[in-house]
Structure formats: structure tokens, C-alpha cells
Amino acid sequence: MKTYMAKSGQVERSWWLFDAENKIVGRLASELAVILMGKHRSTYTPHVDTGDFVVVVNVDKISFTGKKWEQKTYSWYTGYPGQKTETAEKRRERHPDRILREAVRRMLPKSKLGRQMLSKLKIYVGTDHPHQAQNPVPRETGTPA
């Protein structure tokens, strides 16, 4: 019995289309992270990017549970003393795609491999996206591949 180890050139990638309308941020992000890493496949190999491409539309209609729109804060360092902070509500007005992208990024490996996996995530605010030629398969959250 031999253990199968995938090689980077042998991975067949598919395209998935998710509609984020009325979905919870964390639950959607965890499912997207699993698909980007390739853990939904039997050929998963930790040191190879075996994941698929993911297109997410309607990200401006995503939701949080509870009072997170007012209470959750995002902070970042600007290079000057102190940090900038903003609530999730303000971030949704300015950059609604960054809420989901940051949630997914923090669930991926913190390495070159994780950055490569994150580059396969395509997030769009409306229902239109430029990836029609790849024929992304629509998929609901919570369904097996």
C-alpha cells in the first residue's frame, strides 16, 4: 500500500460559484477555505496547492450574526503611531469584499502556499463576474462536492 502524494502539475482545478446573499460570514469563509486548500478532495496533500478556484458574487449582501455590524472592529497599522480602526458597518460601505477576503485569509496557511491559495478566490460585489468562460458550477453552502 502506497500513500498518494499529489504533484503541483497534476492537479485538475475546477471552478465553483457561490452566492453570498444572506449567508453568514464565518460559515461561508470556512467552507471557502476548505475548497481553496483542497481538503474536500481525496487527493489532498498538505504541501501542494490542490484546491479549486472560487468565485463569490453578491458579497455586499453578506451578513453577521448578533450585533457584529456595530461591535466588530478591524484595525491596521499605518506606519504612524497608533492604529486605524473601523467597524464592520463602515467597512461594508467602503470595501464590502474585504470583509470576506480577510475572514478567508485568516483561515488559510500563513505561508507562500497560503497566499497562492488566496489568489484563487475571486470576490465580486454585484451578480456579474468576468469568469463566464470558465463555466463555474453553482454551489450552495453546506453541500458536499
N, C-alpha and C positions, 0 to 999 in steps of 0.2 A: 504494500500500500504506500503510495507516494502522496505527499502534500502538494496541491496545486499552488503555484505562485504566478500571478499574472505579471506580464511584461507590459511596459507602457505602450508599445506599438501595437499590441494585440487586442486592446480594449475596444469593443464596439460601443459607441456612445449613442444614446437616444435623446430625444428632446421631449420634455414634459411641459405642459401649460397649466398653470394654477390660476384660479380666480380668487383674489384675496378679499373680495367683498364680504363683509360681515364675518370674517374669520378672526380668531384671537391671535395676537402677535406671537406669543411664545409657542403655542401649539403648532402654528404654521411653520415657524422658524425651525423647530426641532425636526419636523418632517423634511423640510428642505435640506437641512444639514445632513441628514441620513442619506438622501439621494445624491447630494453633491459629493459626499465621501465615497459612495458606492457600497454602503453597508446593506443595502436592500438586495444585493446580488450574492449568489453563492460563490462567486469568484473574487470576493473582497480580499484585498491584500493591503496590509497597513502602510507599506512604504511605497505604494503605487497609487496614482490617481485613477481609480476605477469608476468614478461617478459619472453621472449624466448631466446634460445641460438642462437648466430650469428657467422657464420664462414665467414671470409673475405679472399679472395685469390687475388693474383696479386697486393698487396699493394705497390710494388715498382714502379708500372706504374700509380700511382695516380697523379693528377695534381692540381695546384693552378691557380687562375686567375691573370692576370696582371703580375707585377714584384715581386711577393711574394717570389719566389725561391731565389732571391738575397737580398730582403729587409727585409723579416720577420726574426726575431731573436728569439731564445729560450735561456732563461737564467735560471741558477740554482745556488743554494748556496752550496758551497763545505765544509763549516766548517772553512775555512780560510777567511781572509779579502778580500773583493771584490767578484765579481760573475763571473762565467764562462758563456760565451755566444757563440753561433754558429748560422750560418744562416741555413735556411731550406734546402738549397742545400747541405751543409756539413752533416746535419742530415740524409738526404736521402741516402748519400753514406755510412754512418756508421750504422744507425739503421732506415731503412725506415718504420718499423712497429710502431715506437714510435710517428711519426707524427700523424697518425690516432688515436692511442690509447689516446694520450693527448687531442686531439680535442673532442673525445667522453667523456673522463673522466670529462672534464670541463663542459659538458652539463648534467651530472648526479648529483643527490643529493650529498652534501658533508657530508656524514654520513656513518655509518656501512652498511646501506642499499645500498647506492651508490657503495661502494666497493664490495658488494656482487653482484650487477648488473654488474659491470665491469668484474668480474671474468667469466661471461658467454660469453664474447667477445673473440673469437679466431681469431688471425690475422696471416697470413702466406704470405711470400714473393713470392713464386712461385705459380704454379697452383695446387700443391699436398698438401693434408692435411690428417691427421690421423683420420678423423671423418666420414669415409665412412659407418661404421656400423650404425650410427645414421640416415642415409638417409636424409641428409639436402636437403630441397627443394630449387632449384634455384629461385632467385627473383631479379627482376630489380628494380632500384630505381624509386620512383615516382608511384609505383603501389600499390593499396590497398591490404590488407592481405586477 
